[in-house]
Amino acid sequence: AQTVTQSQPEMSVQEAETVTLSCTYDTSESDYYLFWYKQPPSRQMILVIRQEAYKQQNATENRFSVNFQKAAKSFSLKISDSQLGDAAMYFCAYRSYWGGAQKLVFGQGTRLTINP
Amino acid sequence: DVKVTQSSRYLVKRTGEKVFLECVQDMDHENMFWYRQDPGLGLRLIYFSYDVKMKEKGDIPEGYSVSREKKERFSLILESASTNQTSMYLCASSLSRTGKGDEKLFFGSGTQLSVL
């Protein structure tokens, strides 16, 4: 079974600075997808970024980028130029390549605080 | 955009009560999921369904059942609520049971259930 681990329960960063959230996972599959989700106080889960394991190039979405290390099974999220609106719970998640009805496996979450 | 609606944002029930949590999606999605979110544990899958009247156990099905009589509606049932079922419950849906793993999951805004 796949597992996802986020070892940082809480992180904080100064506004406009850069912060990196860590995630490791375990799987025996060769192709899969990895995701970062954001959950603000509204509780609405928002997809931040996704990465297909088959692709070596790291995904980027504006100020959000990932450092995907397949051999190390590591998938960290870097947030540049942090903004107050980035404050939220962040979840790392895994899904098999042929997801279909298969589940997303989530990590424990990291609560990110932005200091003005 | 797809909307996933959970019937209650907050719910307070007494131990031993039968509790129904309702989830409705409006985009003809095949897959629907119920997750439970607890601090430090992330999101854990309770049950999912990939078709009407079909259901599959997730990681923590004990004490729960589900019903999917219509494609758009997926109900989570707590047969006899207990205090250890106090939690946030999130419903999600995705389009196709045969879709790839990068297919987007759409989440509801969650129901915070307190069992006293």
Boltz contact constraints between the chains, C-beta under 6 A:
constraints:
  - contact:
      token1: [A, 33]
      token2: [B, 101]
      max_distance: 6.0
  - contact:
      token1: [A, 33]
      token2: [B, 102]
      max_distance: 6.0
  - contact:
      token1: [A, 43]
      token2: [B, 109]
      max_distance: 6.0
  - contact:
      token1: [A, 43]
      token2: [B, 110]
      max_distance: 6.0
  - contact:
      token1: [A, 44]
      token2: [B, 109]
      max_distance: 6.0
  - contact:
      token1: [A, 45]
      token2: [B, 107]
      max_distance: 6.0
  - contact:
      token1: [A, 50]
      token2: [B, 102]
      max_distance: 6.0
  - contact:
      token1: [A, 95]
      token2: [B, 101]
      max_distance: 6.0
  - contact:
      token1: [A, 96]
      token2: [B, 101]
      max_distance: 6.0
  - contact:
      token1: [A, 97]
      token2: [B, 101]
      max_distance: 6.0
  - contact:
      token1: [A, 99]
      token2: [B, 100]
      max_distance: 6.0
  - contact:
      token1: [A, 99]
      token2: [B, 101]
      max_distance: 6.0
  - contact:
      token1: [A, 99]
      token2: [B, 103]
      max_distance: 6.0
  - contact:
      token1: [A, 100]
      token2: [B, 97]
      max_distance: 6.0
  - contact:
      token1: [A, 100]
      token2: [B, 98]
      max_distance: 6.0
  - contact:
      token1: [A, 100]
      token2: [B, 99]
      max_distance: 6.0
  - contact:
      token1: [A, 101]
      token2: [B, 31]
      max_distance: 6.0
  - contact:
      token1: [A, 101]
      token2: [B, 50]
      max_distance: 6.0
  - contact:
      token1: [A, 101]
      token2: [B, 97]
      max_distance: 6.0
  - contact:
      token1: [A, 103]
      token2: [B, 45]
      max_distance: 6.0
  - contact:
      token1: [A, 106]
      token2: [B, 42]
      max_distance: 6.0
  - contact:
      token1: [A, 106]
      token2: [B, 43]
      max_distance: 6.0
  - contact:
      token1: [A, 107]
      token2: [B, 42]
      max_distance: 6.0
  - contact:
      token1: [A, 108]
      token2: [B, 40]
      max_distance: 6.0
  - contact:
      token1: [A, 108]
      token2: [B, 42]
      max_distance: 6.0
  - contact:
      token1: [A, 109]
      token2: [B, 42]
      max_distance: 6.0
